[in-house]
């Protein structure tokens, strides 16, 4: 029963919160479905699992740490370091991650290495082909696959990148929009794809993806709203009116300064400067 540990961890949480199997019927999980899950006989959908965890005031990330005895998967720890060094523009640290992982032949290690390299340097033709082949072969999208894409998307052919994004944003992967841990990464992915498309001059692709970003907005999601204004400003600067676009960009940079989000401001500024340079 390969799913046993998932159900066991869930059952421990349920009993700790003094909830019965029937208590989850209000979110659409029947007693029998949950019993099968807890006994390792089946899985439940990601959206239902996330809702059930919320009933117990537990995040999806905390649940996954329980499964791994509070230790993160190696790939996740590596991608978190890549994210940290990308935001701080620490090219030396990114290069070190590349060297450490490129020494191993496994696909996971190679993709981590190339993800790090793509954050500070161009990939070779063979490396781009390798990444594109791997991404094209992914039929299930979770955190690992999205981390690879978010870090390498500037190297991928625009048409292929757009097709992948269309697939990820389709109804088939609705759970990416509903499970909070996935959704946060998905938003970053959409934002960086839009900026990449703008930078490369793909007006229609970037405009369509801005619409998708708008669909991900929630009333209390300040980061997404600021990011949405920023990418709109970049799009207008590139394709319609430099003066009006620059005013919107400057406004978002000012907000980020006011709320002390200085690392994010530096990333946004680097992105805008790369677009303005190409304009």
Secondary structure in CASP SS format (residue, H / E / C, confidence):
PFRMAT SS
TARGET T0000
AUTHOR 0000-0000-0000
METHOD secondary structure of the structure
MODEL  1
X C 1.00
X C 1.00
X C 1.00
X H 1.00
X H 1.00
X H 1.00
X H 1.00
X H 1.00
X H 1.00
X H 1.00
X H 1.00
X H 1.00
X H 1.00
X H 1.00
X H 1.00
X H 1.00
X C 1.00
X C 1.00
X C 1.00
X C 1.00
X H 1.00
X H 1.00
X H 1.00
X H 1.00
X H 1.00
X H 1.00
X H 1.00
X C 1.00
X C 1.00
X C 1.00
X H 1.00
X H 1.00
X H 1.00
X H 1.00
X H 1.00
X H 1.00
X H 1.00
X H 1.00
X C 1.00
X C 1.00
X C 1.00
X C 1.00
X C 1.00
X C 1.00
X C 1.00
X H 1.00
X H 1.00
X H 1.00
X H 1.00
X H 1.00
X H 1.00
X H 1.00
X H 1.00
X H 1.00
X H 1.00
X C 1.00
X C 1.00
X C 1.00
X C 1.00
X H 1.00
X H 1.00
X H 1.00
X H 1.00
X H 1.00
X H 1.00
X H 1.00
X H 1.00
X C 1.00
X C 1.00
X C 1.00
X C 1.00
X C 1.00
X C 1.00
X H 1.00
X H 1.00
X H 1.00
X H 1.00
X H 1.00
X H 1.00
X H 1.00
X H 1.00
X H 1.00
X H 1.00
X H 1.00
X H 1.00
X H 1.00
X H 1.00
X C 1.00
X C 1.00
X C 1.00
X H 1.00
X H 1.00
X H 1.00
X H 1.00
X H 1.00
X H 1.00
X H 1.00
X H 1.00
X H 1.00
X H 1.00
X H 1.00
X H 1.00
X C 1.00
X C 1.00
X C 1.00
X C 1.00
X H 1.00
X H 1.00
X H 1.00
X H 1.00
X H 1.00
X H 1.00
X H 1.00
X H 1.00
X H 1.00
X H 1.00
X H 1.00
X H 1.00
X C 1.00
X C 1.00
X C 1.00
X C 1.00
X C 1.00
X C 1.00
X H 1.00
X H 1.00
X H 1.00
X H 1.00
X H 1.00
X H 1.00
X H 1.00
X H 1.00
X H 1.00
X H 1.00
X H 1.00
X H 1.00
X C 1.00
X C 1.00
X C 1.00
X C 1.00
X C 1.00
X C 1.00
X H 1.00
X H 1.00
X H 1.00
X H 1.00
X H 1.00
X H 1.00
X H 1.00
X H 1.00
X H 1.00
X H 1.00
X H 1.00
X H 1.00
X H 1.00
X C 1.00
X C 1.00
X H 1.00
X H 1.00
X H 1.00
X H 1.00
X H 1.00
X H 1.00
X H 1.00
X H 1.00
X H 1.00
X H 1.00
X H 1.00
X C 1.00
X C 1.00
X H 1.00
X H 1.00
X H 1.00
X C 1.00
X H 1.00
X H 1.00
X H 1.00
X H 1.00
X C 1.00
X H 1.00
X H 1.00
X H 1.00
X H 1.00
X H 1.00
X H 1.00
X H 1.00
X H 1.00
X H 1.00
X H 1.00
X H 1.00
X H 1.00
X H 1.00
X H 1.00
X H 1.00
X H 1.00
X H 1.00
X H 1.00
X H 1.00
X H 1.00
X C 1.00
X C 1.00
X C 1.00
X H 1.00
X H 1.00
X H 1.00
X H 1.00
X H 1.00
X H 1.00
X H 1.00
X H 1.00
X H 1.00
X H 1.00
X H 1.00
X H 1.00
X H 1.00
X C 1.00
X C 1.00
X C 1.00
X C 1.00
X C 1.00
X C 1.00
X H 1.00
X H 1.00
X H 1.00
X H 1.00
X H 1.00
X H 1.00
X H 1.00
X H 1.00
X H 1.00
X H 1.00
X H 1.00
X H 1.00
X H 1.00
X H 1.00
X H 1.00
X H 1.00
X H 1.00
X H 1.00
X C 1.00
X C 1.00
X H 1.00
X H 1.00
X H 1.00
X H 1.00
X H 1.00
X H 1.00
X H 1.00
X H 1.00
X H 1.00
X H 1.00
X H 1.00
X H 1.00
X H 1.00
X H 1.00
X H 1.00
X H 1.00
X H 1.00
X C 1.00
X C 1.00
X C 1.00
X H 1.00
X H 1.00
X H 1.00
X H 1.00
X H 1.00
X H 1.00
X H 1.00
X H 1.00
X H 1.00
X H 1.00
X H 1.00
X H 1.00
X H 1.00
X H 1.00
X H 1.00
X H 1.00
X H 1.00
X C 1.00
END
